Amino acid sequence: MYEIKEARIQLREGLPLYSSKAIKGSKDVAKLLMSEMAKLDRENIWALNLDNKLKVINYTVVAIGSIDSAPYRNADVFKAAILSNAKGIILAHNHPSGDPEPSKYDFEVTESLIASGKLLGIQVLDHLVIGNKKYYSFNEEHPEMF
């Protein structure tokens, strides 16, 4: 006889981000995250999970890497979104160098996440690269990707 254990996954609350305004677009996301991400000495990837009215439910820290990369799997990005019953996500990562110009890899990652989101029914609404008081929005610069 085999003993098969039940797996349970639970969403746990972490540290909050504060905003006095509703988040309505990339500019608002950048304003919210820029002050927090500017403090980071390593590349971090965060995902904001949104409900069906595109209001932020929560955010998750997907990965913490080194000064120039933060490896992760697409599943890591969508795990909290699935647990939160999110309809969409906005991905953001920082460049500790302060230059928000995306790399070729950032473009590849964005395309891969958009494709994964379509399979899961969770729309990737944007991917922001946060620099020093500047940001790059894939949706603003390349809306055809979305």
N, C-alpha and C positions, 0 to 999 in steps of 0.2 A: 504494500500500500504506500502511495506517495503522499507526502504532505505538500500542498501547494498553498503558499501564503498569498493573501490578498494584498495588493499594492494600493496604498492611499496617497493621494497627492493633495496638498493643502496650500492655499494661498496665505502668506503671512505678511503682516504689515511691517514696513520699515520706516525709515526717516522721511518726513514730509518735505515737499517743496511748497513754497507759498507764492501766490499770485493774487494781487488785488483786482485783476481784470480777468475776464473770461478769455480763454485761448481761442482765437478765431482763425489763425493762419500761421504761416511760417515765421513771420516777423514776431508774433507774440511768443511762439515757442522759443525762438532764438533769444528774445529778451529774458524769458524765464530761466533758460538753461545757461546762458552765457556767464552770468556771475558765478554760478556754481562750478561750471566746467573750467572756467579760467583758473581756478584754484588747483586743478589737478595736474600732477607732474607726469602722469602716464596716460596713455590713450584709454578712454572709457567709451563704451557703447551703451546707450540708454534707449529704451523704447517707451513711448507714451501710448497707453492703451485707451481707445476711445469707444464710446457707446454708439448706438445707431443714430443718435442726433449729433454725433461728432463732438461730444463733450468728453473731457478727459476723466477717465475712471481712476487711473493710477499710472505709475511709471515703474519700470524695472531696470536695474543695472544688469545688462546682458553679459558684459565682459569688462575686465580690467586687464590691460596688457602692459606693454613697455612704452618707451618714448616714441615709437613709430609704428606700432601695430597692436591689435587686440584680437587674437584669434577666437573664433566662436563657430557654432553651427547654426544654420537657419532655424533649427528646432529650438535653440536657446532663445531666439528672438520671439517666437510665437508661443512659447510655453505659458507665460503669464497672460498673454492675450487670450488664449483659449480658456484658461482658468477664470478669467475676468469676464467672459462672454463678450469680448470686444468685437466690434464690427470693423474697426480700422486701427492702424498704428501709425505713429510718426517716429521714425528712427533718427537718432542724433548721436554723433560721436565728435570728440574733440581732437584737435591737432595741437599737442603741447608746444610745437614750434611757434604757434600763433598764426600761421598761414592757413586759411581755410580752403585753399585751392585743393580740389579733390584729386586723388591719384587715379591711375588707370584701374587699380584694384577696387577703389571706392565705386567706380562706375559698374564694374562687374558684380560686386556685392549687391548694389542697388537693383540691378536687373534680376539677379537671382532671387532676392527677397520679394520683389514684385510678383515673380512667377510662383513662388511658394505661397504667397498670400492668396493668389487667385485660386490655387488648388484647395486652400483651407477655407475660402470664403471670408478672408480677413484682408481688407484693402490696405495696401501700403500707400499712405497719402503723401508722404514726403520723406526725404532723408536729408538731414542737415549736417553740415560739417562746421563745427564751431571753432573759431580762431580767437585771436586777441581783439576783442571789440568789433569783430567782423564775422560774418557767417556766409556759407554757401548753401543755397537751397536747390536741390535737384528738381523739385517741382517748379520752382520759379524759372530756373534756367533751361530745363528740358521737360516741359509739361507733356510732350508726346510719349515719354517713357511710362506715364501713369495712365 
